[in-house]
Amino acid sequence: MRAKDAVGQYGERVAAQRLAEAGMDVLVRNWRCRHGEIDILARDGDCLVVCEVKTRRSTSAGTPAEAVTPDKVRRLGELAQEWLKTRPDVQPAAIRFDVVAVTPAPRGAAHVEHLRGVL
């Protein structure tokens, strides 16, 4: 496994744990279709949360959240609609787009920032 992939998987584990600790139900991680991938889909009450996880080992090239581009936002919206088509049993009252930015620490816990409804 490449170091970049390992860092990304670590960030997704940390993000899923943080969402669960915040009282959300993580429905699925790494949902893929032919158009792309959603890192995490979760339920926060009657709201479907589409979560993009960005992990960076440092902020020298910007914060992890700054890596979420307008094109990525557009694609996430399209992917959320695709996922909902596969799950007619899920009828959320609303859809929210969150970003969880993870920066691993050399020692101890990673720095985690959960940005709700930012996309």
Secondary structure, DSSP 8 states (H G I E B T S, - for coil): --HHHHHHHHHHHHHHHHHHHTT-EEEEEEEEETTEEEEEEEEETTEEEEEEEEE-S-STT--TGGG--HHHHHHHHHHHHHHHHH-TT---SEEEEEEEEEE--SSSS-EEEEETT--
